[in-house]
Amino acid sequence: MSHDELKILTRELDAWSGLETKAALWWRDDDAAEPCVELDHLFRLSADRSVPCGLAAVPAKAGESLRKDVSGQHDIWVLQHGWAHVNHADKGEGAWELGLHRPMSEVLDELRQGMVKLNQLFKGRFLPVLVPPWNRMDPELLPYLPVMGYRGVSADYKPLRPIPPAGLRVADVHCDLLTWKQKPAAFAGAEKCAKIIAAHLSDKRAGAVDPDEPTGVLTHHLDMDPDAWAFMDALMGLVNDHPAAVWVSPADIWSA
């Protein structure tokens, strides 16, 4: 990874020097279901760089084998990735599991089942945070989530997003390292990703967006190519080495 490709991000972190707070980032990875070599790579990177990760696991597909894999990881925290990652929308509407294409009671019941299962599997490693599959969720579901025991929601960041009810903290992701405009998915590019991350940090520094929301970086371990992993590794090193930046743990974002 070229130093020049991260220069814009380095300059932005330098601008945080001397401020009372640090530039905070966090890491989310989606679509965990079972052990695989790609997930092993994620675990090694997290451990080697001491960077915590919010692993969004699909409850209907997760089981004892994933529990064993996660149990030995110090910085891995499990979030709830919907229920089964199944699309229920009609053709042409995009992919929705948490839309109202079915009765709301059915959607909420699946979420409740998912929370119970992940809590039983991962216990203290599970955080009651909902990550909607495909980053889509009907806002009418939001008021029910704190009542069900959720502490947070994480999707992809949009400037115009619903105001969450009391007790529900939103921490979205701001930069997906992959582009999905082609198949298979591919790395979106170092310069593009660095600019997106730097832009959100700059907006926070200027007070244009919520200064308390950490800047989220999204990976999908099953779809990451070598260039995407190389960028993530370089980003971790930059943030770890910079005195004005810090990685925030999901357990601290959504503390009990």
KELUM-440656 format. One line per field, with one value per residue (C-alpha): residue number from 1; residue in three letters; x, y, z. Coordinates in pm, 1 decimal, padded with zeros to 6 digits, always signed. Layout:
KELUM-440656
i	(NUM	...)
aa	(Ala	...)
X	(X	...)
Y	(Y	...)
Z	(Z	...)
end
This chain:
KELUM-440656
i	(1	2	3	4	5	6	7	8	9	10	11	12	13	14	15	16	17	18	19	20	21	22	23	24	25	26	27	28	29	30	31	32	33	34	35	36	37	38	39	40	41	42	43	44	45	46	47	48	49	50	51	52	53	54	55	56	57	58	59	60	61	62	63	64	65	66	67	68	69	70	71	72	73	74	75	76	77	78	79	80	81	82	83	84	85	86	87	88	89	90	91	92	93	94	95	96	97	98	99	100	101	102	103	104	105	106	107	108	109	110	111	112	113	114	115	116	117	118	119	120	121	122	123	124	125	126	127	128	129	130	131	132	133	134	135	136	137	138	139	140	141	142	143	144	145	146	147	148	149	150	151	152	153	154	155	156	157	158	159	160	161	162	163	164	165	166	167	168	169	170	171	172	173	174	175	176	177	178	179	180	181	182	183	184	185	186	187	188	189	190	191	192	193	194	195	196	197	198	199	200	201	202	203	204	205	206	207	208	209	210	211	212	213	214	215	216	217	218	219	220	221	222	223	224	225	226	227	228	229	230	231	232	233	234	235	236	237	238	239	240	241	242	243	244	245	246	247	248	249	250	251	252	253	254	255	256)
aa	(Met	Ser	His	Asp	Glu	Leu	Lys	Ile	Leu	Thr	Arg	Glu	Leu	Asp	Ala	Trp	Ser	Gly	Leu	Glu	Thr	Lys	Ala	Ala	Leu	Trp	Trp	Arg	Asp	Asp	Asp	Ala	Ala	Glu	Pro	Cys	Val	Glu	Leu	Asp	His	Leu	Phe	Arg	Leu	Ser	Ala	Asp	Arg	Ser	Val	Pro	Cys	Gly	Leu	Ala	Ala	Val	Pro	Ala	Lys	Ala	Gly	Glu	Ser	Leu	Arg	Lys	Asp	Val	Ser	Gly	Gln	His	Asp	Ile	Trp	Val	Leu	Gln	His	Gly	Trp	Ala	His	Val	Asn	His	Ala	Asp	Lys	Gly	Glu	Gly	Ala	Trp	Glu	Leu	Gly	Leu	His	Arg	Pro	Met	Ser	Glu	Val	Leu	Asp	Glu	Leu	Arg	Gln	Gly	Met	Val	Lys	Leu	Asn	Gln	Leu	Phe	Lys	Gly	Arg	Phe	Leu	Pro	Val	Leu	Val	Pro	Pro	Trp	Asn	Arg	Met	Asp	Pro	Glu	Leu	Leu	Pro	Tyr	Leu	Pro	Val	Met	Gly	Tyr	Arg	Gly	Val	Ser	Ala	Asp	Tyr	Lys	Pro	Leu	Arg	Pro	Ile	Pro	Pro	Ala	Gly	Leu	Arg	Val	Ala	Asp	Val	His	Cys	Asp	Leu	Leu	Thr	Trp	Lys	Gln	Lys	Pro	Ala	Ala	Phe	Ala	Gly	Ala	Glu	Lys	Cys	Ala	Lys	Ile	Ile	Ala	Ala	His	Leu	Ser	Asp	Lys	Arg	Ala	Gly	Ala	Val	Asp	Pro	Asp	Glu	Pro	Thr	Gly	Val	Leu	Thr	His	His	Leu	Asp	Met	Asp	Pro	Asp	Ala	Trp	Ala	Phe	Met	Asp	Ala	Leu	Met	Gly	Leu	Val	Asn	Asp	His	Pro	Ala	Ala	Val	Trp	Val	Ser	Pro	Ala	Asp	Ile	Trp	Ser	Ala)
X	(+00000.0	+00153.0	+00199.3	+00078.2	-00260.6	-00320.5	-00176.2	-00515.4	-00615.2	-00284.3	-00334.3	-00683.8	-00559.0	-00284.2	-00558.1	-00699.8	-00373.0	-00414.3	-00790.5	-00948.8	-01074.6	-00928.2	-01047.9	-01247.5	-01302.4	-01465.6	-01471.3	-01772.8	-01763.9	-02080.4	-02225.2	-02060.7	-02219.8	-01958.0	-01582.3	-01380.4	-01031.0	-01151.6	-01279.4	-00952.5	-00774.2	-00995.2	-00925.1	-00548.6	-00557.2	-00764.8	-00530.1	-00207.1	-00318.2	-00516.4	-00816.3	-01166.0	-01427.7	-01805.9	-01882.7	-02236.8	-02353.2	-02658.9	-02852.2	-03028.4	-02692.0	-02471.3	-02402.6	-02165.7	-01872.3	-01882.7	-01919.9	-01599.3	-01414.1	-01523.1	-01472.3	-01095.4	-01083.5	-01016.5	-01136.6	-01431.3	-01783.3	-02091.9	-02374.2	-02706.2	-02729.6	-03106.3	-03237.1	-03160.1	-03034.4	-03324.9	-03486.8	-03865.8	-03917.2	-04064.0	-03841.7	-03723.8	-03757.2	-03404.8	-03323.9	-03508.9	-03531.2	-03637.3	-03891.9	-04267.9	-04322.2	-04452.8	-04657.8	-04457.7	-04524.8	-04346.0	-04042.1	-04020.1	-04065.2	-03770.6	-03557.6	-03652.7	-03555.0	-03226.0	-03142.2	-03217.5	-03004.4	-02701.9	-02721.8	-02723.6	-02435.9	-02201.7	-02315.2	-02084.7	-01945.4	-02289.1	-02403.3	-02776.1	-02711.4	-02911.1	-02731.7	-02997.3	-02910.0	-02833.0	-02832.0	-03205.7	-03471.5	-03816.0	-03811.7	-04145.4	-03953.3	-03731.6	-03965.9	-03999.7	-03626.9	-03545.6	-03850.0	-03710.6	-03375.5	-03168.4	-02915.8	-02818.0	-02848.6	-02582.1	-02646.5	-02472.5	-02458.9	-02706.4	-02723.3	-03102.9	-03182.2	-03463.3	-03412.5	-03373.6	-03594.7	-03450.4	-03219.5	-03111.5	-02770.2	-02689.2	-02333.0	-02332.5	-02054.9	-01929.5	-01691.8	-01752.2	-01416.0	-01587.9	-01781.8	-02086.3	-02144.7	-01979.0	-01968.9	-01772.7	-01737.0	-01400.3	-01193.7	-01328.7	-00977.1	-00734.9	-00766.6	-01147.1	-01173.2	-00917.3	-01110.3	-01442.5	-01298.4	-01114.1	-01429.6	-01637.7	-01361.3	-01335.9	-01712.8	-01695.0	-01407.8	-01608.9	-01923.1	-02121.8	-02218.7	-02255.9	-01911.6	-01979.6	-02042.6	-01723.4	-01633.0	-01729.8	-01529.1	-01706.2	-01558.1	-01716.7	-01468.4	-01616.1	-01572.8	-01248.3	-00970.6	-00598.4	-00601.1	-00892.6	-00720.8	-00396.1	-00578.9	-00745.4	-00410.7	-00251.9	-00546.3	-00511.2	-00142.1	-00198.9	-00465.8	-00270.3	+00044.0	-00118.9	-00142.2	-00465.8	-00659.5	-00810.0	-01007.0	-01323.1	-01457.3	-01821.9	-01844.5	-01766.4	-01999.9	-02286.2	-02193.1	-02453.9)
Y	(+00000.0	+00331.5	+00601.0	+00856.2	+00683.2	+00750.8	+01103.7	+01276.2	+01075.3	+01142.7	+01517.3	+01497.5	+01310.8	+01571.0	+01835.0	+01661.8	+01708.1	+01947.7	+01900.5	+01786.1	+01466.2	+01208.8	+01108.5	+00794.8	+00510.8	+00170.3	-00150.3	-00358.3	-00678.5	-00833.4	-01174.9	-01403.0	-01747.4	-02020.5	-02065.3	-02017.0	-01916.5	-01562.2	-01525.3	-01666.0	-01391.0	-01129.3	-01272.9	-01267.4	-00909.6	-00796.8	-00970.8	-00858.3	-00495.7	-00499.8	-00352.3	-00448.3	-00560.0	-00573.5	-00901.6	-00896.2	-01258.6	-01406.6	-01577.6	-01842.9	-01958.1	-01921.3	-02220.5	-02391.9	-02389.0	-02009.4	-01977.2	-02175.8	-01961.6	-01635.2	-01748.6	-01737.9	-01386.8	-01097.1	-00809.5	-00964.4	-00857.0	-01012.4	-00797.7	-00923.8	-00928.5	-00955.4	-01310.1	-01520.4	-01261.3	-01347.7	-01102.4	-01068.8	-00775.9	-00797.3	-00783.1	-00431.2	-00305.8	-00390.7	-00651.8	-00621.0	-00857.1	-00588.1	-00411.3	-00428.7	-00666.1	-00906.9	-00846.8	-00644.6	-00908.2	-01168.6	-00945.9	-00861.5	-01225.0	-01328.9	-01054.9	-01170.2	-01527.8	-01403.3	-01206.0	-01500.5	-01736.1	-01507.6	-01428.7	-01799.5	-01874.8	-01586.0	-01462.6	-01176.6	-01142.5	-01054.7	-00694.1	-00631.7	-00418.8	-00469.1	-00458.5	-00473.9	-00702.2	-00491.0	-00194.1	-00149.7	-00134.3	+00022.5	+00310.3	+00194.2	-00086.9	+00150.3	+00226.9	-00145.1	-00215.3	-00063.9	-00241.4	-00570.0	-00504.2	-00361.0	-00094.5	+00010.0	+00001.2	+00014.4	+00052.3	+00256.9	+00628.1	+00865.6	+01236.0	+01218.6	+00930.5	+00874.8	+01005.1	+00695.8	+00650.5	+00698.3	+00418.0	+00329.0	+00454.3	+00469.4	+00411.5	+00365.5	+00274.6	+00551.3	+00367.6	+00025.8	-00097.1	-00288.6	-00181.6	-00391.0	-00251.4	-00556.7	-00927.8	-01043.8	-00748.1	-00575.2	-00326.1	+00025.3	+00171.4	+00313.3	+00676.8	+00666.0	+00497.4	+00730.2	+01033.3	+00905.5	+00837.6	+01171.0	+01356.8	+01222.5	+01296.3	+01648.4	+01697.7	+01581.6	+01817.4	+02104.1	+02013.2	+01945.8	+01594.7	+01419.7	+01453.6	+01159.1	+00906.4	+00716.4	+00692.1	+00341.4	+00124.1	-00176.8	-00503.0	-00825.5	-01101.9	-01342.2	-01093.1	-00914.5	-00933.2	-00892.2	-00519.5	-00458.8	-00646.6	-00458.8	-00126.7	-00234.0	-00338.6	-00006.5	+00187.7	+00003.3	+00082.3	+00450.3	+00493.4	+00293.1	+00497.4	+00841.4	+01017.9	+01195.0	+00883.5	+00581.6	+00266.8	+00242.4	-00093.9	-00179.1	-00272.0	+00091.7	+00235.0	+00027.5	-00010.7	-00154.3)
Z	(+00000.0	-00109.6	+00153.9	-00102.1	-00125.0	+00244.8	+00243.1	+00248.2	+00553.6	+00727.0	+00674.4	+00821.8	+01128.9	+01165.9	+01178.4	+01487.7	+01674.6	+01964.7	+01987.8	+02313.0	+02151.3	+01915.5	+01569.8	+01651.2	+01404.1	+01434.1	+01229.0	+01127.1	+00922.4	+00776.6	+00687.1	+00944.2	+00949.3	+00992.4	+01024.9	+00706.7	+00598.8	+00527.2	+00882.0	+01015.7	+00822.5	+00986.3	+01331.0	+01272.5	+01148.0	+01444.9	+01688.7	+01521.2	+01506.1	+01833.7	+01654.8	+01777.2	+01526.1	+01533.8	+01358.4	+01218.5	+01239.7	+01068.4	+01351.6	+01140.9	+01001.1	+01308.3	+01529.3	+01768.1	+01527.0	+01495.5	+01871.4	+01924.0	+01672.1	+01830.8	+02190.5	+02159.2	+02012.8	+02247.2	+02027.0	+01838.5	+01933.3	+01775.2	+01638.8	+01497.4	+01117.7	+01080.1	+01101.4	+00790.8	+00538.5	+00306.1	+00066.4	+00101.0	-00136.8	-00484.1	-00787.6	-00862.7	-00503.5	-00394.0	-00130.5	+00201.9	+00495.7	+00744.3	+00528.5	+00572.6	+00282.3	+00548.7	+00863.8	+01114.1	+01380.7	+01167.7	+01117.2	+01488.0	+01589.5	+01371.8	+01523.1	+01870.7	+01783.7	+01645.7	+01956.1	+02182.4	+01974.0	+01951.2	+02321.1	+02402.1	+02164.2	+02237.6	+02579.6	+02685.1	+02333.1	+02192.3	+02181.7	+02118.8	+01812.5	+01493.7	+01158.0	+00882.9	+00589.4	+00282.1	+00524.6	+00478.5	+00750.5	+00754.2	+01007.4	+01147.8	+01320.9	+01517.5	+01813.6	+01889.5	+01913.2	+02256.6	+02402.7	+02270.3	+02434.7	+02150.2	+02243.5	+01894.6	+01518.4	+01249.4	+00876.0	+00607.4	+00678.2	+00515.8	+00604.0	+00622.6	+00852.9	+01102.9	+01455.8	+01677.1	+01982.7	+02329.6	+02432.9	+02079.6	+01969.7	+01599.8	+01479.0	+01105.0	+00864.6	+00638.7	+00407.8	+00251.3	+00125.1	-00155.0	-00458.7	-00547.8	-00896.0	-01044.3	-00967.9	-00786.5	-00553.9	-00564.7	-00368.0	-00418.3	-00432.9	-00177.4	-00283.3	-00287.0	+00053.2	+00211.5	+00080.9	+00217.8	+00562.3	+00568.4	+00459.2	+00747.5	+00997.8	+00857.0	+00889.9	+01251.6	+01324.6	+01175.2	+01370.6	+01053.6	+01168.4	+01503.0	+01665.2	+01896.2	+01619.3	+01532.5	+01166.4	+01054.3	+00816.7	+00663.8	+00540.5	+00415.8	+00492.2	+00235.9	-00049.7	+00035.5	-00223.1	-00139.2	-00219.9	+00015.0	+00298.0	+00229.8	+00261.1	+00586.0	+00728.5	+00626.7	+00772.1	+01101.2	+01114.2	+01037.3	+01303.6	+01562.8	+01505.8	+01496.1	+01833.7	+01735.2	+01627.2	+01799.2	+01718.8	+01929.4	+02039.8	+01967.6	+02335.7	+02421.5	+02156.9	+02294.0	+02658.7	+02891.9)
end
